[in-house]
């Protein structure tokens, strides 16, 4: 290569000194027969415009890579010849590189709308990194929690995702269905997808399973609801006509239902979950917020969020550390037509102290209450 691997810029005179030149008519023969002014530079960046080292292995999930080769203006002079000097102007050329290593799922994207901090396992705007492609450790992947109507997108490279066909997978009373569709176009739904990307189709996985009916939501003494058998392993397989295959697996360990827009006191909402055959969630089922991080979330009676902790009263997006840490603001998954029957952004928890301090969680953030206010409720199993 013109530019040695050890540097990003080389002078033209150094190239000549190293013997990297040619002389068709012999004008530049002999010691110091050719001299040059100017330099040549090369740079590499990935699809997100991050600088790439020339020793890095290429990753299809970071493609296309851009290689920019540029030269400064300068001149070339030979010892003999008439004329013996040639001037040249600066030039830049760009090449794009797409490595091929077979089809691959690069990211798994639920809502990334209100995540408080950037965790190592999630890339902003793209979602969670795939943690494992081995069936024995699918439990490391997103999601570990679920609820009826929630969905996520598979961001796939190395294959035309529109040509993949998928079969639905049902386990323990829960179904995962894959579709090729446009993102929702409303003002709130799919708000985490940039406007310029809303016209591009996505590979979307939607979960369906037990949910309370309108009659159950409105009743203080609802009939029992079907309880899914958990944990369950899901393996989704997409194939095209050329024999390309992509797989994604995850293990659901917890299922959540809700009471829609029923707004009520803690003393009425907590028993409602039990009558369904579920339980009201604890703090650690919902968020990895950390007690004692500030005076708005003091530590009481061992009540705390899940681990790994965010070290704040807010959540951090993290696989396996609570419902909001995985799904973010669940209200954004549902359009206006289904609003009254969908997850709200906040819920009571079953966590309460002996001196009537009651905890609620909204979008992964912890709040304290004395029970005199109303709120929504989620229920969970197991």
Order of alpha helices (4+ residues) and beta strands (2+ residues): beta-alpha-beta-beta-beta-beta-beta-beta-beta-beta-beta-beta-beta-beta-beta-beta-beta-alpha-beta-beta-beta-beta-alpha-beta-alpha-alpha-beta-beta-beta-beta-beta
